[in-house]
Amino acid sequence: MHIAMFSDSYLPYVSGVVRSIESFTRELQARGHTVFIFAPAYPNQGPDEPHIYRYPSVRTYYRDFTLAVPFAPELARTARGLGLDVIHVHSPFIMGRAGARLARQLGVPLVFTHHTL
């Protein structure tokens, strides 16, 4: 399967959400699935990695945390071309809504995980 994960946080930011995404990704890949991650860009993120797509973002008042601005037509076109079978969103916020919208547009199942109380 081709699985897209949408998250409001990802590496190099460290959190329980990020660790969960890493665990999901590792286990799904071990079972032969392809995982694509859609997350905000960070100033200190390092070089681009395969299968990780970064949306432009703005810094917040939280240290090292940015908010994605998911209005990037080229990334939407890229996502549509990946042959996605399912989209997994990791929050109800900005990136979660972007992932849910894409799932609806593509007619693919949506999995939702909310990691906080």
ZAZA-544742 format. One record per residue (C-alpha): x, y, z. Coordinates in nm, 4 decimals, padded with zeros to 6 digits. Layout:
N
<kelum><c1>X</c1><c2>Y</c2><c3>Z</c3></kelum>
...
END
This chain:
117
<kelum><c1>00.0000</c1><c2>00.0000</c2><c3>00.0000</c3></kelum>
<kelum><c1>00.0944</c1><c2>00.3621</c2><c3>-00.0469</c3></kelum>
<kelum><c1>00.0229</c1><c2>00.5471</c2><c3>00.2765</c3></kelum>
<kelum><c1>00.0448</c1><c2>00.9231</c2><c3>00.3338</c3></kelum>
<kelum><c1>00.0868</c1><c2>01.0632</c2><c3>00.6831</c3></kelum>
<kelum><c1>-00.0005</c1><c2>01.4257</c2><c3>00.7499</c3></kelum>
<kelum><c1>00.1296</c1><c2>01.5871</c2><c3>01.0673</c3></kelum>
<kelum><c1>00.1667</c1><c2>01.9320</c2><c3>01.2199</c3></kelum>
<kelum><c1>00.5071</c1><c2>01.8254</c2><c3>01.3521</c3></kelum>
<kelum><c1>00.7935</c1><c2>01.6121</c2><c3>01.2308</c3></kelum>
<kelum><c1>01.1706</c1><c2>01.5882</c2><c3>01.2575</c3></kelum>
<kelum><c1>01.3832</c1><c2>01.7697</c2><c3>01.3561</c3></kelum>
<kelum><c1>01.1134</c1><c2>01.8688</c2><c3>01.6078</c3></kelum>
<kelum><c1>01.0891</c1><c2>01.6017</c2><c3>01.8777</c3></kelum>
<kelum><c1>00.7595</c1><c2>01.5017</c2><c3>02.0377</c3></kelum>
<kelum><c1>00.5431</c1><c2>01.2001</c2><c3>02.1077</c3></kelum>
<kelum><c1>00.3629</c1><c2>01.2592</c2><c3>01.7787</c3></kelum>
<kelum><c1>00.6916</c1><c2>01.2516</c2><c3>01.5898</c3></kelum>
<kelum><c1>00.8028</c1><c2>00.9341</c2><c3>01.7693</c3></kelum>
<kelum><c1>00.4691</c1><c2>00.7724</c2><c3>01.6878</c3></kelum>
<kelum><c1>00.5028</c1><c2>00.8606</c2><c3>01.3195</c3></kelum>
<kelum><c1>00.8551</c1><c2>00.7194</c2><c3>01.3171</c3></kelum>
<kelum><c1>00.7308</c1><c2>00.3934</c2><c3>01.4757</c3></kelum>
<kelum><c1>00.4361</c1><c2>00.3621</c2><c3>01.2379</c3></kelum>
<kelum><c1>00.6611</c1><c2>00.4325</c2><c3>00.9400</c3></kelum>
<kelum><c1>00.9276</c1><c2>00.1829</c2><c3>01.0437</c3></kelum>
<kelum><c1>00.6739</c1><c2>-00.0968</c2><c3>01.1022</c3></kelum>
<kelum><c1>00.4735</c1><c2>-00.0275</c2><c3>00.7870</c3></kelum>
<kelum><c1>00.7905</c1><c2>-00.0209</c2><c3>00.5738</c3></kelum>
<kelum><c1>00.9056</c1><c2>-00.3485</c2><c3>00.7321</c3></kelum>
<kelum><c1>00.5796</c1><c2>-00.4989</c2><c3>00.6054</c3></kelum>
<kelum><c1>00.6448</c1><c2>-00.3772</c2><c3>00.2505</c3></kelum>
<kelum><c1>00.4345</c1><c2>-00.0613</c2><c3>00.2456</c3></kelum>
<kelum><c1>00.5492</c1><c2>00.2762</c2><c3>00.1133</c3></kelum>
<kelum><c1>00.5015</c1><c2>00.5692</c2><c3>00.3504</c3></kelum>
<kelum><c1>00.4978</c1><c2>00.9339</c2><c3>00.2455</c3></kelum>
<kelum><c1>00.5139</c1><c2>01.2026</c2><c3>00.5135</c3></kelum>
<kelum><c1>00.3674</c1><c2>01.5504</c2><c3>00.4676</c3></kelum>
<kelum><c1>00.4852</c1><c2>01.7928</c2><c3>00.7348</c3></kelum>
<kelum><c1>00.5957</c1><c2>02.1496</c2><c3>00.7958</c3></kelum>
<kelum><c1>00.9371</c1><c2>02.2747</c2><c3>00.6900</c3></kelum>
<kelum><c1>01.1837</c1><c2>02.3661</c2><c3>00.9638</c3></kelum>
<kelum><c1>01.4784</c1><c2>02.6045</c2><c3>00.9397</c3></kelum>
<kelum><c1>01.7179</c1><c2>02.3385</c2><c3>01.0743</c3></kelum>
<kelum><c1>01.5713</c1><c2>02.0294</c2><c3>00.9060</c3></kelum>
<kelum><c1>01.8784</c1><c2>01.9320</c2><c3>00.7078</c3></kelum>
<kelum><c1>01.8775</c1><c2>01.7894</c2><c3>00.3540</c3></kelum>
<kelum><c1>01.5653</c1><c2>01.6680</c2><c3>00.1809</c3></kelum>
<kelum><c1>01.4793</c1><c2>01.3045</c2><c3>00.2400</c3></kelum>
<kelum><c1>01.2957</c1><c2>01.0707</c2><c3>00.0029</c3></kelum>
<kelum><c1>00.9217</c1><c2>01.0370</c2><c3>00.0639</c3></kelum>
<kelum><c1>00.9102</c1><c2>01.3387</c2><c3>00.2968</c3></kelum>
<kelum><c1>00.7303</c1><c2>01.6426</c2><c3>00.1628</c3></kelum>
<kelum><c1>00.7608</c1><c2>01.9752</c2><c3>00.3432</c3></kelum>
<kelum><c1>00.5090</c1><c2>02.2557</c2><c3>00.3329</c3></kelum>
<kelum><c1>00.6256</c1><c2>02.6128</c2><c3>00.3813</c3></kelum>
<kelum><c1>00.5787</c1><c2>02.7100</c2><c3>00.7439</c3></kelum>
<kelum><c1>00.5953</c1><c2>02.9946</c2><c3>00.9903</c3></kelum>
<kelum><c1>00.7660</c1><c2>02.9924</c2><c3>01.3287</c3></kelum>
<kelum><c1>00.5571</c1><c2>03.0005</c2><c3>01.6439</c3></kelum>
<kelum><c1>00.6295</c1><c2>03.1168</c2><c3>01.9952</c3></kelum>
<kelum><c1>00.7093</c1><c2>02.7557</c2><c3>02.0925</c3></kelum>
<kelum><c1>01.0781</c1><c2>02.6819</c2><c3>02.0586</c3></kelum>
<kelum><c1>01.1593</c1><c2>02.4981</c2><c3>01.7339</c3></kelum>
<kelum><c1>00.7906</c1><c2>02.4466</c2><c3>01.6413</c3></kelum>
<kelum><c1>00.6533</c1><c2>02.5737</c2><c3>01.3125</c3></kelum>
<kelum><c1>00.3061</c1><c2>02.5790</c2><c3>01.1588</c3></kelum>
<kelum><c1>00.2649</c1><c2>02.4566</c2><c3>00.8042</c3></kelum>
<kelum><c1>00.0894</c1><c2>02.6696</c2><c3>00.5480</c3></kelum>
<kelum><c1>-00.0574</c1><c2>02.3919</c2><c3>00.3295</c3></kelum>
<kelum><c1>-00.1269</c1><c2>02.6066</c2><c3>00.0260</c3></kelum>
<kelum><c1>00.1374</c1><c2>02.4653</c2><c3>-00.2051</c3></kelum>
<kelum><c1>-00.0175</c1><c2>02.3612</c2><c3>-00.5395</c3></kelum>
<kelum><c1>00.2926</c1><c2>02.1642</c2><c3>-00.6416</c3></kelum>
<kelum><c1>00.2709</c1><c2>01.9483</c2><c3>-00.3282</c3></kelum>
<kelum><c1>-00.1000</c1><c2>01.8833</c2><c3>-00.3857</c3></kelum>
<kelum><c1>-00.0204</c1><c2>01.7712</c2><c3>-00.7409</c3></kelum>
<kelum><c1>00.2613</c1><c2>01.5522</c2><c3>-00.6102</c3></kelum>
<kelum><c1>00.0324</c1><c2>01.3902</c2><c3>-00.3522</c3></kelum>
<kelum><c1>-00.2302</c1><c2>01.3196</c2><c3>-00.6179</c3></kelum>
<kelum><c1>00.0348</c1><c2>01.1439</c2><c3>-00.8289</c3></kelum>
<kelum><c1>00.1554</c1><c2>00.9043</c2><c3>-00.5562</c3></kelum>
<kelum><c1>-00.1180</c1><c2>00.6443</c2><c3>-00.6019</c3></kelum>
<kelum><c1>-00.2225</c1><c2>00.6720</c2><c3>-00.2374</c3></kelum>
<kelum><c1>-00.4333</c1><c2>00.3932</c2><c3>-00.0890</c3></kelum>
<kelum><c1>-00.4930</c1><c2>00.5544</c2><c3>00.2514</c3></kelum>
<kelum><c1>-00.4199</c1><c2>00.8809</c2><c3>00.4309</c3></kelum>
<kelum><c1>-00.3386</c1><c2>00.8879</c2><c3>00.8032</c3></kelum>
<kelum><c1>-00.3647</c1><c2>01.2259</c2><c3>00.9753</c3></kelum>
<kelum><c1>-00.2113</c1><c2>01.2847</c2><c3>01.3161</c3></kelum>
<kelum><c1>-00.4069</c1><c2>01.5880</c2><c3>01.4367</c3></kelum>
<kelum><c1>-00.7314</c1><c2>01.7732</c2><c3>01.3718</c3></kelum>
<kelum><c1>-00.5442</c1><c2>02.0938</c2><c3>01.3011</c3></kelum>
<kelum><c1>-00.3827</c1><c2>02.2446</c2><c3>00.9914</c3></kelum>
<kelum><c1>-00.2112</c1><c2>01.9420</c2><c3>00.8364</c3></kelum>
<kelum><c1>-00.4845</c1><c2>01.7077</c2><c3>00.9549</c3></kelum>
<kelum><c1>-00.7432</c1><c2>01.9121</c2><c3>00.7695</c3></kelum>
<kelum><c1>-00.5205</c1><c2>01.9221</c2><c3>00.4600</c3></kelum>
<kelum><c1>-00.4869</c1><c2>01.5419</c2><c3>00.4690</c3></kelum>
<kelum><c1>-00.8612</c1><c2>01.4933</c2><c3>00.5240</c3></kelum>
<kelum><c1>-00.9399</c1><c2>01.7228</c2><c3>00.2316</c3></kelum>
<kelum><c1>-00.7002</c1><c2>01.5272</c2><c3>00.0082</c3></kelum>
<kelum><c1>-00.8511</c1><c2>01.1926</c2><c3>00.1165</c3></kelum>
<kelum><c1>-01.1958</c1><c2>01.3224</c2><c3>00.0267</c3></kelum>
<kelum><c1>-01.0744</c1><c2>01.4511</c2><c3>-00.3121</c3></kelum>
<kelum><c1>-00.9002</c1><c2>01.1216</c2><c3>-00.3938</c3></kelum>
<kelum><c1>-01.1769</c1><c2>00.9008</c2><c3>-00.2549</c3></kelum>
<kelum><c1>-00.9364</c1><c2>00.7082</c2><c3>-00.0309</c3></kelum>
<kelum><c1>-00.9894</c1><c2>00.6014</c2><c3>00.3327</c3></kelum>
<kelum><c1>-00.8850</c1><c2>00.8375</c2><c3>00.6097</c3></kelum>
<kelum><c1>-00.7295</c1><c2>00.7177</c2><c3>00.9360</c3></kelum>
<kelum><c1>-00.7209</c1><c2>00.9669</c2><c3>01.2214</c3></kelum>
<kelum><c1>-00.5062</c1><c2>00.9609</c2><c3>01.5330</c3></kelum>
<kelum><c1>-00.5331</c1><c2>01.2379</c2><c3>01.7909</c3></kelum>
<kelum><c1>-00.2315</c1><c2>01.2145</c2><c3>02.0178</c3></kelum>
<kelum><c1>-00.3292</c1><c2>01.4565</c2><c3>02.2930</c3></kelum>
<kelum><c1>-00.6043</c1><c2>01.4777</c2><c3>02.5524</c3></kelum>
END
